Amino acid sequence: MAEKLQSALGRIQILSQAFDSWIVEFRIELNELLDNERLLHHLRGVKQVISSSQSIPENSLLFDGIVRKVNDGEWVDVVVRIKKRVFVSGAPRVTLLEKMDSNGATYSNVIAVLDLFYLDEFENAITLDRVMRAIRGANIAGHLVDNDILSGKIAEVLATQMPIKGIPIAQGKLPASGKDATLAFYFQAYANSSDVDTLYSSRRVRKGDILCRKSIALEGERDGYNVFGNAIVARAGSEIALVAGVNAELSIDELDVVASTDGVVVVSRVTRTLRTLNGIKEQPVSVTIKVDPILKLDGNVRIDLTTAHAVEVSGNLIVGSRILAQGEVFVRGNVEHGASIVSSDDILIRGNVEEANSQAKATLFASQSVIGADVQARLCNGRWQHQRVFLLPVNQFLHNRQGVLG
């Protein structure tokens, strides 16, 4: 049913109405139809009438084209379509974000961002007052809000009538990072894994030797704060559990590990993987230090041995020899055809390995060639020829080959 409405410009008739559009007729003089400025003036009047009668914001209405024109002498009846603009509307929305420091520690509620819409949840154009109510409702500390950025973004939304999301409106401050614990080793542990003599001799220690000293983790020197204005207490750096294994003793203050016997020192550690701003970081969680007494054997004779000690063979491990050791095994010569070594730690071989069986639960190091051998180890080093190598899955206990750990 047509609805006749009166405006300052004359009679306006709504011929039909859908959910989001109206067909409207109005009369103008013929010469006005040819004047774009006068025609736009009439169209604004049409939108004002619809806005008033339908309780719709005028700036939500768009001219959607002329349906028809009927000349009546000096007058023209113009029928146009007016369409309601569909806006993405909603209440101003505050989102709280976390932030990571350089060591991978994550702190919540350190950044506040705002999503702004042209119309709020009540279909009213956004205002600074409405936005500030949303910010106060999120408990953001007022003195942290950047009012210049906020006012500028509101003006931009009103001008473009388009939403803007992720506007940073407040930012806290991270506390100073604490210093991680570190370990300093008092024996040589070269990374040159091809030099088995050095790998072995550099870890020879005597009873009473200090093996390792730990510096404790320290707290950060400055607290931070979040976007609520609440303090973020500085954390201490990451600790490392220092464990004295077999034949090693931990000092009363738990900062030193001392050898309680002569032997070869072995370091193992448990690590965890952290994601930091600089990428992935392997962080030690615990470090265990033990000393294996060394059982010295003459080579070049047949050996059949089961022992809890480390084993040092001076010479070749000849055909038919078998060593089963809980400590590491160091052979100064060759491991000949048919010989067998099984170790719970490293196996270090100065010479060649020729069609022998070697099983190391840690790493097998060979200075020379490994030819046609059956090898099981977590890591292998050497020059391999025609051998069958089975690499065991790397578990969390790996030997440390560095002088300082932290």
Secondary structure as the mmCIF struct_conf table of DSSP 4:
data_model
#
loop_
_struct_conf.conf_type_id
_struct_conf.id
_struct_conf.beg_label_comp_id
_struct_conf.beg_label_asym_id
_struct_conf.beg_label_seq_id
_struct_conf.end_label_comp_id
_struct_conf.end_label_asym_id
_struct_conf.end_label_seq_id
STRN STRN1 GLU A 3 SER A 7
TURN_TY1_P TURN_TY1_P1 ALA A 8 LEU A 9
STRN STRN2 GLY A 10 GLN A 17
BEND BEND1 PHE A 19 ASP A 20
STRN STRN3 SER A 21 GLU A 29
HELX_RH_AL_P HELX_RH_AL_P1 LEU A 30 LEU A 33
TURN_TY1_P TURN_TY1_P2 LEU A 34 LEU A 34
HELX_RH_AL_P HELX_RH_AL_P2 ASN A 36 GLN A 54
TURN_TY1_P TURN_TY1_P3 SER A 55 SER A 55
HELX_RH_3T_P HELX_RH_3T_P1 GLU A 58 SER A 60
STRN STRN4 LEU A 61 ASP A 72
TURN_TY1_P TURN_TY1_P4 GLY A 73 GLU A 74
STRN STRN5 TRP A 75 LYS A 84
STRN STRN6 ARG A 93 MET A 100
TURN_TY1_P TURN_TY1_P5 SER A 102 ASN A 103
BEND BEND2 GLY A 104 GLY A 104
STRN STRN7 THR A 106 LEU A 116
BEND BEND3 TYR A 118 TYR A 118
STRN STRN8 LEU A 119 LEU A 119
TURN_TY1_P TURN_TY1_P6 GLU A 121 PHE A 122
BEND BEND4 GLU A 123 GLU A 123
HELX_LH_PP_P HELX_LH_PP_P1 ASN A 124 ASN A 124
STRN STRN9 ALA A 125 ALA A 125
HELX_LH_PP_P HELX_LH_PP_P2 ILE A 126 ILE A 126
HELX_RH_AL_P HELX_RH_AL_P3 LEU A 128 GLY A 137
TURN_TY1_P TURN_TY1_P7 ALA A 138 ASN A 139
HELX_RH_3T_P HELX_RH_3T_P2 GLY A 142 LEU A 144
BEND BEND5 VAL A 145 VAL A 145
HELX_RH_AL_P HELX_RH_AL_P4 ASN A 147 THR A 160
STRN STRN10 ILE A 164 GLN A 171
STRN STRN11 LYS A 173 LYS A 173
HELX_LH_PP_P HELX_LH_PP_P3 LEU A 174 GLY A 178
STRN STRN12 LYS A 179 LYS A 179
HELX_LH_PP_P HELX_LH_PP_P4 ASP A 180 ALA A 181
STRN STRN13 THR A 182 PHE A 185
BEND BEND6 TYR A 186 PHE A 187
BEND BEND7 ALA A 191 ALA A 191
TURN_TY1_P TURN_TY1_P8 SER A 193 SER A 194
HELX_RH_AL_P HELX_RH_AL_P5 VAL A 196 SER A 201
TURN_TY1_P TURN_TY1_P9 SER A 202 ARG A 203
STRN STRN14 ARG A 204 VAL A 205
TURN_TY1_P TURN_TY1_P10 LYS A 207 GLY A 208
STRN STRN15 ILE A 210 SER A 215
HELX_LH_PP_P HELX_LH_PP_P5 ILE A 216 ALA A 217
STRN STRN16 LEU A 218 GLU A 219
BEND BEND8 GLU A 221 ARG A 222
STRN STRN17 GLY A 224 TYR A 225
TURN_TY1_P TURN_TY1_P11 VAL A 227 PHE A 228
BEND BEND9 GLY A 229 GLY A 229
STRN STRN18 ALA A 231 ILE A 232
HELX_LH_PP_P HELX_LH_PP_P6 VAL A 233 ARG A 235
STRN STRN19 ALA A 236 ALA A 236
STRN STRN20 ALA A 241 ALA A 244
TURN_TY1_P TURN_TY1_P12 VAL A 246 ASN A 247
STRN STRN21 ALA A 248 LEU A 250
TURN_TY1_P TURN_TY1_P13 ILE A 252 ASP A 253
BEND BEND10 GLU A 254 GLU A 254
STRN STRN22 ASP A 256 ALA A 259
BEND BEND11 SER A 260 ASP A 262
STRN STRN23 GLY A 263 THR A 276
TURN_TY1_P TURN_TY1_P14 LEU A 277 ASN A 278
STRN STRN24 GLY A 279 ASP A 292
HELX_LH_PP_P HELX_LH_PP_P7 PRO A 293 PRO A 293
STRN STRN25 ILE A 294 ASP A 298
BEND BEND12 GLY A 299 VAL A 301
STRN STRN26 ASP A 304 THR A 307
BEND BEND13 ALA A 308 HIS A 309
STRN STRN27 ALA A 310 SER A 314
BEND BEND14 GLY A 315 GLY A 315
STRN STRN28 LEU A 317 LEU A 317
TURN_TY1_P TURN_TY1_P15 VAL A 319 GLY A 320
STRN STRN29 ARG A 322 ALA A 325
BEND BEND15 GLN A 326 GLY A 327
STRN STRN30 VAL A 329 VAL A 331
BEND BEND16 ARG A 332 GLY A 333
STRN STRN31 VAL A 335 VAL A 335
TURN_TY1_P TURN_TY1_P16 HIS A 337 GLY A 338
STRN STRN32 SER A 340 SER A 343
BEND BEND17 SER A 344 ASP A 345
STRN STRN33 ILE A 347 ILE A 349
BEND BEND18 ARG A 350 GLY A 351
STRN STRN34 VAL A 353 GLU A 354
BEND BEND19 GLU A 355 GLU A 355
STRN STRN35 ASN A 357 ALA A 360
BEND BEND20 LYS A 361 ALA A 362
STRN STRN36 THR A 363 ILE A 371
BEND BEND21 GLY A 372 GLY A 372
STRN STRN37 ASP A 374 ALA A 377
BEND BEND22 ARG A 378 ARG A 378
STRN STRN38 LEU A 379 GLN A 385
BEND BEND23 HIS A 386 HIS A 386
STRN STRN39 ARG A 388 LEU A 391
HELX_LH_PP_P HELX_LH_PP_P8 LEU A 392 VAL A 394
BEND BEND24 GLN A 396 GLN A 396
STRN STRN40 LEU A 398 HIS A 399
BEND BEND25 GLY A 403 GLY A 403
STRN STRN41 VAL A 404 LEU A 405
#
